[in-house]
Amino acid sequence: MKWRRYLKESMIFCVAVSLISVQPAHAYLDPGTGSAILQGILAAIVAIGVVLKLYWHKLLKFMGIRKDVGSSVKDDN
């Protein structure tokens, strides 16, 4: 169990050193980057909408809000 403590202390030390020695990136973000980020966000929203639409009836049936249409029993009296 001594190795776990050593590993934990080593990880904390590495994280502390990496946070202390942060250098500026000097990076350039061109206008296309904003467009790519916007496309990614919109694609995620559309994907969530499609998944909800595909599983909407199963979700309602699971929550007990809507009953299965094929399982209702009709009386022929």
N, C-alpha and C positions, 0 to 999 in steps of 0.2 A: 504494500500500500504506500510505501515511501515514494515509489515512482510516480504515483498520481499527484502527490504534492509537488514533486519536482516538475512534472509536466505543467501543472497549473501555474506555478511560479514562473516558469519559462515563457508560457503563453502571455501572462500579464506583462512580463518584462518586454517581450517583443512588441506587443500592442502599444505599450507606453513609449518605447523608443520610436516606433513608426509615427506616432502622433506628435511627438516632440520635433522630429526632423522633417516636417512637411515643407516641400519646396513649391514655389509657384509653377503652374503648368505652362504658362505662356501659350495657351491654346487659342485657336481661331475657330469660331463657329460661323460659317457662312449662312446666307439666307435659306439655303436648301435644307439646312438642319432643322429649322423651325417647321418647315413644311413636312419633313419626315416625322417629326415628333407629333404633329397634328394628325397626320395620317395614321400613326400607330394608335393614338388615343381614340380616334373615330372608329378604327377597325375593331378595337377591343369593345367599344360600346355596341357596335353592330353584332359582333359575335355573341355577346351576352344576350342581346335581344333575340337572336336566332335560336339560341339554346333554350331560352325561356319559352319561345313559341313552340318549339318541338316537344317540350316536356310539360306544357301548361296543363293539359288535361290530367296527366299522371300526377302532377303536383296537387291539383285540386282534389283528386280522388284520394290521395294519400292524406291530405289534411281533413278530409271528411266533408268538404264543402259541396262537392258534386258526387253523385252516385254513378256507378257504371250503368250505361244505357242498356246494354245487353242482358243485364242480370235481373231486370224488373220482371215480376211474374204478373200476368194479367189473368183475371177471372173470365171464363167464357160463359157466364150465366145469363 
